[in-house]
């Protein structure tokens, strides 16, 4: 690659098993689609601070990659960018990232921690699907979360930067929540409350044995047990 090149082309290093680490020159501002796809021995990547775009599946199946720090000029994590990076443990998103697209971290089953910024506004479907080791994510309250975004994150503790004062308010301030967003997760609210995510949509118990909250609406235990199987997400969010 030319020392003064401003971009890494689509598929430029695809399948290169000889690359174990890579440091981008400061002139690079663009990383193409599948640029490092299936570089199975790539264990570390150092981005240029000037990178503004990282393409779809750019690092997909980089099985040895362990940590990622996204530069501050990147606004979107494209679809499948780090999918199936089986050794990836820690991710820090730059301060400008406002959207994480479909399956960006799909099946990164060693991923434990993700640091996001307060500008994050949307998480697409299946972004963290089956990230079994994911332990901690802190989200701003304005985040829109799509279907199955955290499904299968069995050890996740999700910290929400907001408060619940009344049951009839939209749950934890999210703009929108798709179906089966969480499953077997725990949510910690900023005000110190703790709720378990029980069911296929956004459901949790309010800490007592006889009241349940489903998308911000209160149900008695008998109502919950009677209706839980027939509730639909559009009814819940209505």
N, C-alpha and C positions, 0 to 999 in steps of 0.2 A: 504494500500500500504506500502511495506517495505520502511523504512526511507532512506535506502541507495540504493534503486533501481535506475537503470540508465534509465529506460524507463517506460512510461505509455502505456499499451498494447492497441491494437485495441479494440474498443468498451468497454473499461474498466468501464467507468462510464455512459454508454449510458442510457438516459431516467431518470437519478437520479434527482428527484424533490427536494430532501432534501439538495442538494449542492447549497449554495448561494454565496460562494466565495472559491477560491482555490489558494494556494501558493505552488509552486513546490519547492522541495528540490533542493539544488544546484547540487546534483549528477545527476539529470535528464537531459538527452541529446536528448531524443526521445519521441515524442507524437504521438501515433498511430492513424490510420484511425478511424474516428467516436468515438474517445476516450471520448468526452464530448457531443456527438450528442444528441440534444433535452434535454439538462439539462435546462429546461425552467426558472428556478429560479437563475441560475448562473449569478450574476451581475458583478463580477470582477474576473480577472485571472492574476496571477503574475507568469511570466515564469522564469525559471532558466536561468541565463546568459549563461549556457552551452548548452542550447537547440539548436540543429542543424537541426532538422527535425520536422515538424508539418504535420500530415497526412491529406489526403483528408477528407473533411466534419468533421474535428475534432471538430469544434464548431458550426456546422450547426444547425439552429433552436434553438440556445441559446437566447431565446427571451428577456431576461433581461440584457444581456451583454452590457455594455455601452462604455467602452474604451479598446483599445488593443495597446500594445507596443511590437513589434516583436523583439526578441533578435538579436544581431549583427551577430551571427554565422549562422543564417538561410539564405539560399540562394534562396529558392523557396517557394512561397505561393501556396500550392497545390489546386487542383480543389475543389470548394465548401467549402473551409475551414471555412469561416464565412458567408456563404449564409443564407439568411433569418434570420439574427440576427436583429430583428426589432427595438431594442433599441440602437444599436451601433451608436455612434455619432462621435467618433474620433479614427483615426488609425495612428500610426507611425510605419513605416517600418524600420527595422535595416539597417545598412550601407552596409551589404553584399547582400541584396535581389536584384536579377537581373531579376527575372521573376515572374509574377503573372498569375496563370493558370485559366482556364475556370471557370467562375461563382464564383470566390473566394469571392466576396462581392455582389453576385446577390441578388437584391431586399432588400438590407439593406436600407430601406426607411427613416431612421432617420440619416443616415450617412451624416455629414456636411463637415468634413475636413479629408484629407489624406495627410500625409507627406511622401514623397519618397526621395530616395537618388539619387546621380548622376550616380550610377552604374546600375540603372534599364534599361534593354535593351528590354524587351518584355512584352506586356500586351495581354493576350489571349482574345478570344471572350467572350462577355457577362460578363466581370469581374465586371463592375459597372452598369450593366443593371438595369434600373428602380430604381436607387438610387436617388430618387426625390429630396432629400434635399441636395445633394452634392453641396457645394458652392465653394470649392477651391482645385485645384490640380496643383502642379508644376512638369513638366516633363522635363527630359534632352532631348536634340534634337536627340539623337541616338535611341530613343525608337521606337520599332516596335509595332504597334497597330492593333489588329485583329478586325474582324467584330463585330459590335454592342457593342464594349467595353464600350462606354459611352452613348449609346442610352437611351433616356428618362431622362437624367440628366438635367432637364429643368432650374435649377438655377445655373448651373455650370459656373464658370469662370476658364478657363484653362490658366495657365501661361507657356509659352514655353521659354526655355532658349536658344534662338537663335535669329537671325536677318534675315530679308528679304531685300536683296539689289537689286535684279533683279527679274522680274516676271518669267523669263524662268528657274529659279532654282527650284528644287523640293521644294514644299511648306514646310515652317518652319522646314526643315532639317530632317524630319522623314525618317527613313530607309524604312518603308513600312506602308501603311494604308489600312485596309480592307474596306469593304462596310458598309455603315450606321454606321460609327464609332461614329459620333456626330449627334445630332439632337436637335435643339433649344438651343444650347450652345453659349457661348461667349468666344473668344480666345483673350488673352492679350499676345502680343509678348514682349520679353525683351526690345526691343527698344522703347516701349511705344505705338506702334500701337495697334489698337483694331479692331477686325473683328467679324462679326456675322456669325455663322454657319447656313446656310439657308436650305440646302436640304438633300437628303438621303445619299449622300457621303460626301466628305470633300469639302464643297463649302462655299465661303464667298464673301461678297461685299467689294470692296477696299475703301469704304468711299464716293465715288461719286455715282451719280445716273445713270451713263451710262457705267460703266465698272465692270465686274465681274471676279473674279479669281476662277478657278476650278482646284484644284490640281496643282497650279503653272502656269497655262496657262491663258492668258488674253482673255476675250471675251467682245464684245460690248453687250449692253443690248438686242438688237434685236437678235443677235446670241444666247445669253444665253436663251432667251425665246423660240427661235425656236428649239434649240438643247437640252435643259435641260432634256426633257422627254425621249430622246433616247440615251443620253450618257451612256456608260457602264464604269465600273470602270477600265477595262483593257485598254480602249481607253484613259481614263483620265490620267492613269499612264504611258501610253506609250511614 
